[in-house]
Amino acid sequence: MSNFFVPINKAELDWHDALPFSTHYDDVYHSSEGGINQSLHVFINGNDLINRWQSFSEEEPKRFTIAETGFGIGLNFLVSWSLWEQYAPKSCQLHFISCEKHPLSLDDLIKSLAAWPQLEHYAQQLIADYPVLTPGYHYLSFCGGRVSLTLMLGDALECYEQLLICGESSLESKLRTAFVDAWFLDGFAPAKNASMWSEALIKIIALLSQENSTTLATYTAASSVKKGLSQNGFVVEKRKGFGRKRHMLCAHLAKRALNNAAKRHTPWHVSEPEKYSSKSAIILGAGLAGCCTAYALNKRGWKVTLVDELPQAGNGGSANQQAVLFPKLSAYKSPLTQFMLTAFLYASRFYQPIVKHEKIGELCGSLLLAYSDKEKTTQSSLHSWLNHYPELGTLVDIQQASELAGLPLEKPGLYIPLSGWINSPELCQFLINREGISLLTNTSVNQLVFDKKWIINNLEAEVLILANGYKINSFKETKHLPVNSIRGQMTAIASTEQSACLKLPLCGEGHVLPALQGMHHLGATYELKTAENVIKSQDDLINLSKLKQLVPKTHWSDEVKTHWAGIRASTPDYLPLVGKIANAELFIQQFASLETNAKRWIAQSGSYYPGLYACAGFGSRGLTTIPLSAEWLASFINKEVSCLPRNLEHALSPSRFLRKNIIRGAIKID
């Protein structure tokens, strides 16, 4: 069985006048002589950021990455953001990465940032998007993607180690496509929190940095820190410190020392870096996966052409007019549950402003009933986890569940306040209705042709993304991808006077949505290994039967108003396929020796088709998992520092099944 998720312990604060003070580390979060001025002196000027940003050109968009070792009250992020808007060209983007082992509660963050009215415009946006403080990576996007924040919650060494590709110095330099441009070393003082300044962490900082480019600044001038930086290739100088501090340190990476991280990982999930001559891509499939990926690339300045065999975007498996945003919450940590939680929290933040302004859904919560003994046991296992994170969900009794639903129920359940429903076709239209995204419909693609570029009918591009659901493995390049087709049918019935009182999505063995235009959408059936999306009258009866078991005390209409069938694409481990597509024959030859030792170190990247990517296999959780998958894939294609930890990159990689089959001897290797 998997290990339990370990909740994050929030910061415990005392207040010394208006200064937040950590009782755990017995130290202040910023100088009493002015936090903003300290940030400017030490980190902004220490890394010469304003001059560097002013040198950028509007015509040559750049992405600049700052990494920080202690997020604290978020002051360095807000100062950097405000100055970025002032001095960097509008075409450029800032990615700020930070880590915090003991993050502030939302209330403490609000109180701490209230001391800086000059940053209120930025602070309010951070406060509005401040994540549920679950362990792991949280990706936040501001200003239409011009500024992003990856906030990693947990131990700094563990979190930053997950940003490494493999941990081996020479390969890290060779395979990495994006480096940190400037470091803010801003943990509590070395004497108070030695782990934040450890040699192991400094090694990782060096591995994530680029020679003759990356800079670093810190308020401390401790000899141990200076020595650690020097031993790992940084040229260090003392400068005048801020306020009463006599000295601080600034540095730049001259030549990375041949020091590896504590553990090396075979980099099977990446290829050698590619260079694209232009920012243009073709996406095969204009469902939600394709449209989200087009949107994410477009934010980064890419021109995208979507190609679909159907008459419009958001048809096929994405044609559900009331798709449910619904996670599979678990108290147990595995790649699946870790990804599901991370993706759900991102999706909720992603959809909220869209639903607010476009009126294409409602995110007012949903209710998962304890419809079986197994589900009741699963929900009971969440009790301790949800005590730490009531924002994720609340276990409710029958009376509470009935009040939330607006209908009399017979089962207790789990109320999930951040969930709800969205009109998927309208969402697709919203995502692609922008300059730089074009749509080619009624176009079938039977083969992939590559001649320096991918050629799809009359279109050419160096980047091709397959977001065509269950048909992704219909090409010779992708036939090794294990995707199962699962037909499902939704039914819409007329609402009654009583059923119209339903206030939120009810889920169990089947689900039903609140009335929309006089109809309830309910379903859905599961028919394995079937790719025919024909309407079946018996499926309507199955959906009606599930509904009456789910909510037996309510009068439901038997009048079927309409129905819809679609084909889900699922994988054996229920995780999607997101990332580069391997040349299976060469990949198997490269990593054949893993069969005799699954942990063997192989000092080479995988063999992958140039510019060919997958974004498919989302099963019935696409609305929940697609936005983060698309955002990560776009960042990967755009050569950015990852917004996902390496273990989740491994878990999503389309080549993971090749690797697993090699390890267990399921592939015959000549």
Wavefront OBJ file of the C-alpha trace (Angstrom):
o trace
v 0.000 0.000 0.000
v 1.166 3.543 -0.696
v 2.338 5.829 2.074
v 0.039 8.460 3.489
v 0.347 12.044 2.294
v 2.182 14.003 4.996
v 0.472 17.368 5.541
v 2.476 20.582 5.438
v 2.965 22.256 8.819
v 2.168 25.943 8.483
v 4.374 28.651 9.940
v 3.774 29.624 13.544
v 4.146 33.369 13.930
v 4.621 35.901 16.658
v 4.371 39.581 15.860
v 7.131 41.917 16.968
v 5.385 45.212 16.420
v 4.434 44.853 12.709
v 7.160 42.278 11.957
v 6.210 38.609 11.452
v 8.538 36.414 13.527
v 8.994 32.642 13.123
v 8.732 30.880 16.479
v 10.099 27.680 14.881
v 13.316 29.282 13.623
v 13.491 32.099 16.170
v 14.076 34.637 13.404
v 12.346 37.485 11.559
v 11.082 37.185 7.989
v 12.675 40.433 6.896
v 14.766 43.293 8.201
v 13.201 45.699 10.672
v 14.730 48.469 8.542
v 12.434 47.775 5.608
v 11.590 44.558 3.792
v 11.173 46.137 0.357
v 14.425 48.052 0.585
v 16.185 44.904 1.749
v 14.802 42.981 -1.224
v 15.910 45.731 -3.612
v 19.399 46.017 -2.168
v 20.199 42.344 -1.706
v 18.348 40.475 -4.420
v 17.365 42.892 -7.177
v 20.580 44.946 -7.191
v 22.697 41.985 -6.069
v 21.704 40.184 -9.281
v 21.738 43.373 -11.402
v 18.232 42.515 -12.525
v 16.942 45.873 -13.699
v 19.875 46.410 -16.077
v 19.525 42.852 -17.370
v 15.800 43.231 -17.983
v 16.188 46.586 -19.702
v 18.614 44.980 -22.167
v 15.863 42.655 -23.462
v 14.203 43.429 -26.784
v 10.467 43.514 -27.457
v 11.185 41.814 -30.801
v 13.057 38.908 -29.200
v 10.909 37.609 -26.344
v 12.813 36.051 -23.477
v 11.760 34.042 -20.445
v 13.668 34.902 -17.281
v 13.745 32.488 -14.342
v 14.377 33.464 -10.722
v 14.673 30.744 -8.084
v 14.415 31.386 -4.352
v 15.097 29.145 -1.386
v 12.554 30.604 1.064
v 9.207 32.095 -0.023
v 8.378 33.510 3.409
v 5.732 36.215 3.083
v 6.225 36.406 -0.694
v 7.819 39.843 -0.573
v 10.698 39.079 -2.952
v 8.249 37.660 -5.482
v 5.995 40.707 -5.339
v 8.909 43.149 -5.604
v 10.324 41.213 -8.577
v 6.915 41.110 -10.255
v 6.358 44.844 -9.852
v 9.784 45.689 -11.258
v 9.419 43.196 -14.093
v 6.282 44.989 -15.239
v 8.125 48.287 -15.023
v 11.386 47.401 -16.775
v 10.979 44.247 -18.903
v 9.438 44.307 -22.418
v 5.810 43.174 -22.478
v 6.689 40.299 -24.806
v 8.965 38.734 -22.153
v 7.906 36.404 -19.357
v 9.050 35.938 -15.765
v 9.026 32.549 -14.056
v 9.591 32.798 -10.307
v 10.301 29.524 -8.487
v 10.297 29.404 -4.713
v 10.199 26.866 -1.904
v 8.746 26.942 1.585
v 8.720 24.204 4.199
v 6.416 26.092 6.570
v 4.192 28.398 4.499
v 2.085 31.112 6.039
v -1.624 30.538 6.424
v -3.750 32.730 4.183
v -4.751 34.918 7.138
v -1.110 35.412 8.174
v -0.147 36.179 4.574
v -2.854 38.838 4.332
v -1.750 40.395 7.625
v 1.934 40.324 6.634
v 1.409 41.900 3.221
v -0.891 44.608 4.584
v 2.283 46.373 5.757
v 3.207 47.086 2.115
v 0.438 49.208 0.540
v 2.722 50.093 -2.384
v 2.500 46.422 -3.445
v -1.237 46.031 -2.834
v -2.075 45.596 -6.541
v 0.206 42.550 -6.744
v -0.462 41.268 -3.217
v -4.201 41.048 -3.847
v -3.630 38.858 -6.900
v -1.322 36.543 -4.944
v -3.826 36.370 -2.097
v -6.674 35.571 -4.523
v -4.693 32.669 -6.039
v -2.858 31.517 -2.895
v -3.055 27.724 -3.122
v -4.357 25.149 -0.716
v -1.153 24.353 1.178
v -0.763 20.719 0.155
v 2.735 19.236 -0.286
v 4.408 19.491 -3.674
v 4.434 21.947 -6.561
v 1.780 24.627 -7.109
v 1.834 26.544 -10.403
v 0.197 29.985 -10.426
v -0.159 32.224 -13.465
v -0.650 35.993 -13.489
v -1.050 38.732 -16.111
v -2.190 36.344 -18.833
v 0.931 34.228 -18.385
v 3.441 37.085 -18.400
v 4.349 36.255 -14.790
v 4.184 32.777 -13.252
v 5.025 31.350 -9.860
v 5.949 27.775 -9.047
v 5.567 27.522 -5.288
v 7.052 24.293 -3.953
v 5.901 23.285 -0.480
v 8.269 21.000 1.372
v 11.957 20.619 2.147
v 14.088 22.773 -0.163
v 16.607 20.016 -0.927
v 13.888 17.518 -1.868
v 11.879 20.031 -3.898
v 14.812 21.393 -5.913
v 16.266 17.909 -6.434
v 13.048 17.090 -8.303
v 13.885 19.850 -10.822
v 17.015 17.981 -11.909
v 16.846 15.862 -15.047
v 19.246 13.196 -13.845
v 21.639 14.642 -11.235
v 24.811 13.849 -13.187
v 26.790 17.010 -13.837
v 27.908 16.606 -17.453
v 24.564 15.197 -18.620
v 22.611 17.802 -16.678
v 24.454 20.503 -18.602
v 24.038 18.711 -21.936
v 20.355 17.792 -21.657
v 18.931 20.802 -19.832
v 17.109 23.270 -22.082
v 16.420 25.893 -19.390
v 18.444 27.138 -16.443
v 17.816 29.408 -13.503
v 18.973 32.920 -14.404
v 19.176 34.375 -10.894
v 19.090 32.899 -7.392
v 17.729 34.511 -4.233
v 19.177 32.595 -1.271
v 16.781 33.819 1.380
v 16.241 31.199 4.052
v 16.434 31.906 7.747
v 19.985 32.521 8.959
v 22.469 29.609 8.600
v 22.789 29.393 12.348
v 18.992 29.042 12.676
v 18.265 26.743 9.708
v 21.415 24.944 8.573
v 19.614 22.599 6.135
v 18.680 25.557 3.917
v 22.405 26.227 3.350
v 23.665 22.647 3.097
v 26.383 21.540 0.693
v 23.896 19.121 -0.919
v 21.496 21.968 -1.741
v 24.288 24.181 -3.081
v 25.328 21.324 -5.419
v 21.798 21.229 -6.812
v 21.751 25.021 -7.170
v 24.910 24.748 -9.276
v 23.441 21.949 -11.406
v 20.393 24.107 -12.167
v 22.577 27.081 -13.134
v 24.242 27.998 -16.424
v 27.948 28.719 -16.691
v 28.881 32.363 -17.348
v 25.262 33.420 -17.052
v 23.553 32.575 -13.760
v 23.945 34.977 -10.852
v 23.221 34.643 -7.154
v 22.736 36.932 -4.183
v 22.164 36.419 -0.483
v 21.997 38.615 2.608
v 24.345 36.295 4.540
v 28.130 36.484 4.397
v 28.686 33.322 6.439
v 32.004 31.684 5.598
v 30.355 28.257 5.236
v 28.044 29.608 2.529
v 30.893 31.349 0.729
v 32.969 28.175 0.851
v 30.118 25.995 -0.427
v 29.437 28.295 -3.368
v 33.119 28.533 -4.283
v 33.567 24.765 -4.202
v 30.690 24.375 -6.660
v 31.987 26.752 -9.301
v 30.632 30.126 -8.198
v 32.878 33.169 -8.130
v 31.891 34.920 -4.915
v 32.384 38.507 -3.779
v 31.474 40.339 -0.609
v 29.476 43.510 -0.921
v 28.077 46.020 1.514
v 25.136 44.515 3.332
v 21.741 46.053 3.957
v 21.084 48.178 7.014
v 23.071 47.043 10.011
v 24.503 43.999 8.216
v 28.098 44.729 7.249
v 28.323 42.334 4.312
v 26.333 40.244 1.868
v 27.390 37.847 -0.904
v 26.971 38.071 -4.664
v 28.155 35.414 -7.091
v 28.066 34.132 -10.641
v 28.632 30.619 -11.924
v 31.955 30.562 -13.775
v 32.511 26.839 -14.316
v 30.369 24.176 -12.725
v 32.351 21.791 -10.535
v 32.128 18.107 -11.467
v 29.880 17.403 -8.518
v 26.822 15.203 -8.927
v 23.675 15.244 -6.841
v 23.387 12.621 -4.108
v 21.536 10.253 -6.426
v 21.590 9.843 -10.200
v 18.532 8.957 -12.304
v 18.792 7.546 -15.820
v 17.362 10.287 -18.074
v 15.186 7.949 -20.150
v 12.291 10.435 -20.164
v 14.065 13.186 -22.155
v 15.792 13.512 -25.516
v 18.768 15.564 -26.484
v 17.698 19.214 -26.863
v 16.133 20.305 -30.115
v 16.142 23.727 -31.737
v 13.034 24.954 -33.517
v 13.421 27.647 -36.145
v 10.003 29.146 -35.431
v 7.298 29.098 -32.831
v 4.669 27.231 -34.812
v 2.919 23.950 -34.082
v 0.246 21.637 -35.434
v -2.109 19.946 -32.988
v -4.035 16.918 -34.174
v -7.348 16.922 -32.315
v -9.481 19.907 -31.320
v -11.031 18.455 -28.202
v -10.295 19.842 -24.758
v -6.720 18.473 -24.714
v -5.887 20.058 -28.063
v -7.595 23.360 -27.279
v -5.950 23.678 -23.853
v -2.534 22.937 -25.345
v -3.111 25.471 -28.128
v -4.102 28.054 -25.514
v -1.020 27.352 -23.378
v 1.343 27.590 -26.360
v -0.383 30.718 -27.667
v 0.254 32.482 -24.345
v 3.928 31.867 -25.033
v 3.826 33.471 -28.463
v 3.316 30.313 -30.543
v 1.144 30.110 -33.649
v -0.951 26.967 -33.584
v -3.091 25.157 -36.142
v -5.628 22.675 -34.784
v -6.685 19.882 -37.137
v -9.807 17.835 -36.457
v -11.848 15.318 -38.409
v -15.139 16.650 -36.977
v -17.021 19.817 -38.000
v -16.027 21.947 -35.006
v -13.863 22.102 -31.896
v -15.138 20.450 -28.755
v -16.910 17.592 -30.509
v -16.096 13.932 -30.019
v -15.153 12.974 -26.481
v -15.196 16.639 -25.388
v -18.802 17.355 -26.377
v -20.240 17.060 -22.849
v -22.264 20.172 -22.112
v -22.077 19.585 -18.364
v -18.709 17.965 -17.725
v -17.838 17.531 -14.050
v -14.625 18.915 -12.556
v -14.061 16.141 -10.090
v -10.901 14.812 -8.432
v -10.194 11.406 -7.006
v -9.061 12.463 -3.545
v -6.974 10.040 -1.524
v -5.088 10.037 1.751
v -2.477 7.772 0.147
v 0.392 9.138 -1.906
v 1.134 7.593 -5.279
v 1.995 9.136 -8.644
v -1.691 8.922 -9.606
v -3.061 10.573 -6.452
v -0.243 13.135 -6.368
v -0.915 14.158 -9.958
v -4.692 14.141 -9.475
v -4.444 16.465 -6.471
v -1.963 18.832 -8.142
v -3.978 18.896 -11.368
v -7.312 19.451 -9.601
v -6.035 22.430 -7.622
v -4.530 23.951 -10.774
v -7.707 23.304 -12.783
v -9.846 24.992 -10.148
v -7.679 28.133 -10.297
v -7.602 27.950 -14.107
v -11.369 27.688 -14.567
v -12.594 30.143 -11.922
v -11.994 33.368 -13.887
v -13.233 31.767 -17.122
v -16.507 30.605 -15.577
v -16.945 33.960 -13.846
v -16.681 35.986 -17.043
v -17.977 33.564 -19.683
v -20.862 32.012 -17.731
v -20.191 28.541 -19.117
v -20.516 26.572 -15.897
v -20.747 26.650 -12.137
v -17.958 25.904 -9.681
v -20.024 25.809 -6.508
v -18.977 22.380 -5.313
v -20.074 18.790 -5.850
v -21.068 15.900 -3.657
v -19.685 12.364 -3.852
v -22.051 9.996 -2.054
v -20.787 7.001 -0.084
v -22.721 4.745 -2.449
v -21.013 1.466 -1.454
v -19.144 -0.048 1.474
v -15.876 0.373 -0.449
v -16.548 4.061 -1.096
v -17.569 4.580 2.531
v -14.255 3.062 3.667
v -12.345 5.243 1.184
v -14.054 8.379 2.434
v -13.444 7.436 6.072
v -9.712 7.127 5.322
v -9.723 10.809 4.335
v -10.786 12.015 7.770
v -7.355 13.016 9.103
v -6.198 14.439 5.749
v -9.298 16.611 5.406
v -8.906 17.877 8.969
v -5.680 19.494 7.723
v -7.248 20.626 4.441
v -10.960 21.434 4.838
v -10.689 23.477 1.613
v -10.341 20.171 -0.252
v -13.447 18.544 1.157
v -15.726 17.882 4.089
v -17.270 14.584 5.157
v -20.985 15.184 5.635
v -23.780 13.112 7.163
v -27.091 12.358 5.445
v -28.798 15.513 6.704
v -25.888 17.766 5.710
v -25.624 16.084 2.314
v -29.348 16.582 1.712
v -29.112 20.273 2.596
v -26.166 20.761 0.250
v -27.886 18.926 -2.586
v -31.314 20.468 -2.137
v -32.853 16.973 -2.370
v -33.505 14.224 0.205
v -30.635 11.733 0.188
v -30.085 8.358 1.851
v -26.298 8.299 1.972
v -23.599 10.442 3.613
v -20.828 11.723 1.397
v -17.867 13.932 0.626
v -18.511 17.575 -0.254
v -15.812 19.019 -2.543
v -16.193 22.829 -2.572
v -13.721 23.623 -5.381
v -15.437 21.409 -7.954
v -18.481 21.866 -10.178
v -19.357 21.606 -13.873
v -18.388 23.296 -17.147
v -19.759 23.278 -20.683
v -16.844 21.597 -22.414
v -17.614 22.596 -26.049
v -18.046 26.244 -25.052
v -14.821 26.056 -23.056
v -12.995 24.761 -26.139
v -14.357 27.632 -28.233
v -13.258 30.164 -25.614
v -9.728 28.752 -25.426
v -9.037 28.916 -29.155
v -10.901 32.108 -30.018
v -7.762 34.239 -30.141
v -5.231 35.570 -32.586
v -2.548 33.049 -33.453
v -4.783 29.961 -33.230
v -6.462 28.597 -36.366
v -8.775 25.606 -36.788
v -8.976 23.208 -39.729
v -12.060 20.965 -39.478
v -13.474 17.992 -41.420
v -9.907 16.833 -42.035
v -8.826 13.226 -41.524
v -5.160 12.321 -41.026
v -4.204 8.752 -41.834
v -0.409 8.941 -41.595
v 2.369 11.110 -40.222
v 5.059 12.266 -42.622
v 8.382 13.747 -41.492
v 10.880 15.495 -43.759
v 12.761 17.955 -41.566
v 9.265 19.047 -40.543
v 6.032 17.202 -39.831
v 3.745 17.302 -42.865
v 0.025 16.980 -42.202
v -1.873 17.248 -45.488
v -0.790 20.704 -46.702
v 0.461 21.908 -43.331
v 4.070 21.851 -42.127
v 5.587 22.448 -38.694
v 8.562 21.286 -36.666
v 6.276 20.564 -33.713
v 3.366 18.129 -33.935
v 1.192 17.332 -30.916
v -1.138 14.338 -30.996
v -4.202 15.176 -28.922
v -6.548 12.900 -30.812
v -7.733 10.756 -27.914
v -8.177 7.044 -28.459
v -6.889 7.326 -32.029
v -3.422 8.387 -30.894
v -1.961 4.912 -31.483
v -3.306 4.577 -35.023
v 0.027 5.611 -36.611
v 3.145 3.489 -37.048
v 5.089 5.916 -34.827
v 2.611 5.498 -31.962
v 1.332 1.941 -32.216
v 3.233 1.014 -29.032
v 1.147 3.403 -26.895
v -1.338 1.396 -24.800
v -4.625 3.295 -25.091
v -7.996 1.730 -24.424
v -11.190 3.052 -25.990
v -14.155 3.217 -23.615
v -17.530 4.256 -24.970
v -19.796 6.295 -22.705
v -23.294 7.686 -23.089
v -24.897 10.628 -21.301
v -28.653 11.068 -21.080
v -30.661 14.265 -20.647
v -34.113 14.085 -19.063
v -36.719 16.732 -18.413
v -36.574 18.278 -14.955
v -39.507 18.030 -12.566
v -40.655 20.508 -9.947
v -38.850 18.488 -7.270
v -35.710 17.576 -9.238
v -35.171 21.204 -10.241
v -34.186 21.827 -6.607
v -30.857 19.996 -7.159
v -28.133 22.570 -6.403
v -24.888 20.811 -7.332
v -23.525 17.764 -9.157
v -24.245 14.499 -7.357
v -21.796 11.681 -8.003
v -21.745 8.052 -7.025
v -22.276 5.026 -9.228
v -23.306 7.416 -11.973
v -23.886 11.145 -11.639
v -26.538 13.791 -12.219
v -26.203 17.521 -12.856
v -28.414 20.419 -11.746
v -31.120 21.369 -14.237
v -29.938 23.383 -17.220
v -32.500 24.745 -19.676
v -35.110 22.439 -18.149
v -32.975 19.294 -18.401
v -30.791 17.144 -16.154
v -27.732 15.531 -17.723
v -26.956 12.159 -16.174
v -24.735 9.193 -16.785
v -22.453 7.863 -17.796
v -22.146 4.344 -19.103
v -18.840 2.500 -19.515
v -18.410 0.113 -22.431
v -14.862 -1.206 -22.640
v -12.893 -1.640 -25.865
v -15.564 0.021 -27.964
v -14.989 2.916 -30.346
v -18.465 3.206 -31.860
v -20.169 6.306 -30.524
v -23.666 5.310 -31.629
v -26.639 6.126 -29.388
v -28.148 3.114 -27.599
v -31.601 3.264 -26.038
v -30.652 0.668 -23.425
v -27.920 3.012 -22.170
v -30.553 5.624 -21.387
v -32.321 3.009 -19.269
v -29.051 2.163 -17.506
v -28.453 5.839 -16.705
v -32.020 6.274 -15.421
v -31.643 3.178 -13.251
v -28.396 4.494 -11.733
v -30.051 7.851 -11.079
v -32.963 6.336 -9.173
v -30.549 4.331 -7.018
v -28.441 7.423 -6.409
v -31.376 9.645 -5.348
v -34.335 7.318 -4.742
v -36.566 9.724 -2.806
v -36.862 12.243 -5.626
v -39.403 12.164 -8.443
v -37.408 12.021 -11.664
v -38.853 12.277 -15.132
v -38.519 9.317 -17.498
v -38.752 11.636 -20.487
v -35.472 11.456 -22.412
v -34.953 14.806 -24.112
v -31.614 14.075 -25.763
v -28.478 11.971 -25.410
v -24.846 12.026 -26.354
v -22.168 9.364 -26.751
v -18.405 9.767 -26.780
v -15.270 7.659 -26.636
v -12.882 8.023 -23.723
v -9.192 7.211 -24.111
v -7.737 5.498 -21.062
v -4.363 3.984 -20.145
v -3.539 0.908 -18.021
v -2.343 3.026 -15.069
v -5.077 5.698 -15.450
v -2.514 8.449 -15.967
v -2.477 10.381 -19.253
v 0.199 10.338 -21.950
v 1.899 13.737 -21.904
v 5.314 14.408 -23.414
v 7.633 13.301 -26.220
v 6.885 10.168 -28.198
v 9.686 7.612 -28.300
v 11.075 5.779 -31.272
v 10.112 2.460 -29.695
v 12.651 0.246 -31.464
v 15.632 2.452 -30.615
v 14.370 3.134 -27.074
v 14.128 -0.587 -26.350
v 17.663 -1.172 -27.638
v 19.033 1.674 -25.501
v 17.538 0.540 -22.214
v 17.492 -3.231 -22.660
v 19.861 -3.713 -19.700
v 17.174 -2.429 -17.319
v 15.654 -5.899 -17.519
v 18.396 -7.273 -15.287
v 18.642 -4.199 -13.039
v 15.770 -1.730 -13.024
v 17.866 0.830 -11.115
v 20.859 0.606 -13.428
v 22.483 3.952 -14.267
v 22.516 4.447 -18.046
v 24.250 7.659 -19.021
v 22.152 8.631 -22.012
v 18.835 10.205 -22.865
v 16.079 8.361 -24.709
v 15.509 8.098 -28.453
v 12.525 10.211 -29.450
v 10.993 11.400 -32.686
v 11.939 15.039 -33.296
v 9.201 17.454 -32.344
v 6.522 14.785 -31.810
v 4.456 14.980 -28.621
v 1.430 13.346 -27.023
v -1.376 14.845 -24.966
v -4.015 12.134 -24.661
v -5.341 9.289 -22.515
v -7.269 11.330 -19.945
v -10.104 8.853 -19.434
v -13.113 10.324 -17.643
v -11.072 12.918 -15.720
v -10.090 15.160 -18.616
v -11.687 18.322 -17.267
v -9.646 17.834 -14.098
v -6.264 16.803 -15.497
v -5.989 18.436 -18.938
v -5.248 22.081 -17.955
v -2.098 21.257 -15.969
v -1.007 18.645 -18.514
v -1.339 21.179 -21.324
v 0.451 23.883 -19.350
v 3.363 21.584 -18.551
v 3.590 20.316 -22.134
v 3.611 23.865 -23.512
v 6.332 24.841 -21.050
v 8.358 21.763 -22.011
v 8.081 22.533 -25.736
v 8.942 26.177 -25.021
v 12.087 25.069 -23.146
v 11.218 26.333 -19.680
v 12.215 25.157 -16.218
v 9.595 22.564 -15.335
v 6.502 23.370 -13.290
v 6.201 19.659 -12.378
v 8.561 17.512 -10.296
v 10.596 14.874 -12.107
v 8.657 11.973 -10.563
v 5.450 13.264 -12.189
v 7.239 13.824 -15.499
v 8.187 10.136 -15.291
v 4.603 9.205 -14.396
v 3.159 11.070 -17.418
v 5.833 10.186 -19.988
v 4.378 8.218 -22.915
v 7.521 6.057 -22.921
v 6.943 4.851 -19.354
v 5.200 1.733 -20.646
v 8.154 0.811 -22.841
v 10.427 1.137 -19.820
v 8.099 -0.884 -17.582
v 7.812 -3.652 -20.145
v 11.597 -3.824 -20.541
v 12.044 -4.095 -16.764
v 9.540 -6.909 -16.369
v 10.815 -8.809 -19.411
v 7.619 -8.343 -21.401
v 9.498 -7.226 -24.527
v 11.513 -9.714 -26.540
v 14.924 -8.136 -27.124
v 17.125 -9.701 -29.814
l 1 2 3 4 5 6 7 8 9 10 11 12 13 14 15 16 17 18 19 20 21 22 23 24 25 26 27 28 29 30 31 32 33 34 35 36 37 38 39 40 41 42 43 44 45 46 47 48 49 50 51 52 53 54 55 56 57 58 59 60 61 62 63 64 65 66 67 68 69 70 71 72 73 74 75 76 77 78 79 80 81 82 83 84 85 86 87 88 89 90 91 92 93 94 95 96 97 98 99 100 101 102 103 104 105 106 107 108 109 110 111 112 113 114 115 116 117 118 119 120 121 122 123 124 125 126 127 128 129 130 131 132 133 134 135 136 137 138 139 140 141 142 143 144 145 146 147 148 149 150 151 152 153 154 155 156 157 158 159 160 161 162 163 164 165 166 167 168 169 170 171 172 173 174 175 176 177 178 179 180 181 182 183 184 185 186 187 188 189 190 191 192 193 194 195 196 197 198 199 200 201 202 203 204 205 206 207 208 209 210 211 212 213 214 215 216 217 218 219 220 221 222 223 224 225 226 227 228 229 230 231 232 233 234 235 236 237 238 239 240 241 242 243 244 245 246 247 248 249 250 251 252 253 254 255 256 257 258 259 260 261 262 263 264 265 266 267 268 269 270 271 272 273 274 275 276 277 278 279 280 281 282 283 284 285 286 287 288 289 290 291 292 293 294 295 296 297 298 299 300 301 302 303 304 305 306 307 308 309 310 311 312 313 314 315 316 317 318 319 320 321 322 323 324 325 326 327 328 329 330 331 332 333 334 335 336 337 338 339 340 341 342 343 344 345 346 347 348 349 350 351 352 353 354 355 356 357 358 359 360 361 362 363 364 365 366 367 368 369 370 371 372 373 374 375 376 377 378 379 380 381 382 383 384 385 386 387 388 389 390 391 392 393 394 395 396 397 398 399 400 401 402 403 404 405 406 407 408 409 410 411 412 413 414 415 416 417 418 419 420 421 422 423 424 425 426 427 428 429 430 431 432 433 434 435 436 437 438 439 440 441 442 443 444 445 446 447 448 449 450 451 452 453 454 455 456 457 458 459 460 461 462 463 464 465 466 467 468 469 470 471 472 473 474 475 476 477 478 479 480 481 482 483 484 485 486 487 488 489 490 491 492 493 494 495 496 497 498 499 500 501 502 503 504 505 506 507 508 509 510 511 512 513 514 515 516 517 518 519 520 521 522 523 524 525 526 527 528 529 530 531 532 533 534 535 536 537 538 539 540 541 542 543 544 545 546 547 548 549 550 551 552 553 554 555 556 557 558 559 560 561 562 563 564 565 566 567 568 569 570 571 572 573 574 575 576 577 578 579 580 581 582 583 584 585 586 587 588 589 590 591 592 593 594 595 596 597 598 599 600 601 602 603 604 605 606 607 608 609 610 611 612 613 614 615 616 617 618 619 620 621 622 623 624 625 626 627 628 629 630 631 632 633 634 635 636 637 638 639 640 641 642 643 644 645 646 647 648 649 650 651 652 653 654 655 656 657 658 659 660 661 662 663 664 665 666 667 668 669 670
